[in-house]
């Protein structure tokens, strides 16, 4: 798979690693946005919510996705397509889990309470960390500077 921005001039594996980082970040942000929209629509009564005694928070499938994608990603690291696929799964799972970060802290459902804002803050902090790591890995081999200056 050849994607120009992510191709490193020094080593193809570095470019693929950055693509994995980028896919995790994008799928994380996209999934967080989708789940927030969905929960707001559920709260407004536009789409149905879980009814009944058992309520499965979306962090449960999120944690399962993180565990499964982490295991598969580590087991098949040298297979680029598998690694890229599980990068997306990891980002989705991380978003689902971190969106319920306040539940982790307070051990009760505070999603719509003032404490629920902690989940949004956690998503913001994690997104910034992912972006910084991605930028550092891009700048580290100076390929970004070379691309800016038009050098090969």
N, C-alpha and C positions, 0 to 999 in steps of 0.2 A: 504494500500500500504506500503510495508516494503522495505525500501532502507537503507542498513546498515550505510552508512556514515551519513545519515540525521536522523537516529534514536537517540534520546536523551535517555540516561539511566534514567534520572530523570522524564521526561514527554514527552509523544509522541507528544503533540501539539507543543513543541519547535522544534522538528525534522521536523515536517511538515511545520512550519513557515520558517525554514531555506531552505527547499526544494522550497518553494514559492519564496524566495529571490534568490535562485540559478537559478530557471527557468526564472525569470525576467531578471537576468543578462545575461544568455546564449541567450535567445531569443532577447534581446536588441542588443547584439554584433553581433549575426548571421544576424538579420534583417538589421542592419546598413551596414554590409559587402555586403549583397545581393543588397540593394538599391544603394550603391555606384557603384558596378559592373554594375548594370542595367543602371544607368545614364551615366556611361562612355561608355557603349555599344551604348546607344542612341546618345550620342554626336559624336561617331565615325561613326554613320550611319549604324551600324550592325543590330540593332533592331529599329523598328519604335518608334517615339515619338508622342505625341499628336499634331495633326495638327488642325488648326482652330483658331477662335477668342478666345474661352475659354480655358484657361490652368489651370488645377487643380493641384496645387502643392501636393506632397505626404505628406505634413504636415496635409492636410485636413482630409484624412482618418486616419492619425495618431492620431489627436486630437479626432476624433470620437471614435476610438478604446480605447483610454485612458479613455474617459468619460464613455463609455458603460462598459468596464471591471472594472473600479473603482466602478461604481454603483452596478454592479452584485456582485463584490467581497465583498463589504461592506454588501450588502443585504443577501448574502448566505455564510458568513464567516465560519460558522460551518460545511459546506459541503465540505469535503476535495477535492473531485474530481472537483467540480465547482471552488473552490479556485485555484487549480493547473492549470486548464484550463484558467481561466481569468488571472492568473499570466503570462502565455505565451502571451495572447492577449495584456496585458498591456505592456510587454517588446517590442513587435512588434510595437505597437502604439507609445510608447515613442521614439523608434528609428526613426520612420518615421517623427515624429514631431521635434525632436532635430536635425535631419540631415538638417533641414531648419532653424536652429537657427539664422543664419546670416540674413535671410529674416525677422525674428522677430526684429532684431536690427536695420537694415537699411531701412526696409519697402520698399525694392525693390529687384529684383532678382539679387543677387550677387553671386549665386552658383558657377560660374566659374571664378569670379573675385578674387582679392587678399583677399577681405573681407570674401569670402566664407570659408576661412580657419578657421574662428571663429566657424563654425559649427563642424568641425572636432575636434577643441580644446574642445568645449562643450561636445561632445560625450566622449572624453577622460576623462575629469573631472568627468562627471557623472558616467562613468564606474568605475573609481577609488573610488568614493564615495560609489557606490553600493558594490564593493568588500570589502572596509573597513568595512561597516556596516555588511556585511555577516560574515567576519572574527571575528568581535567583538562579534556578536551573537553566533558564534561557540565557541569562547574562553570563553565567559562570564560564562557559566555553567561548565567550565573546562573539558568538555567531550573530547575536542580535545587533551588536555594534557593527559587525562586518556588513550585515544586510542594510543597515541604515546608511553606511558609507558607500555601499555598492561595491565592496571589495569581495574577492573570492578567496 
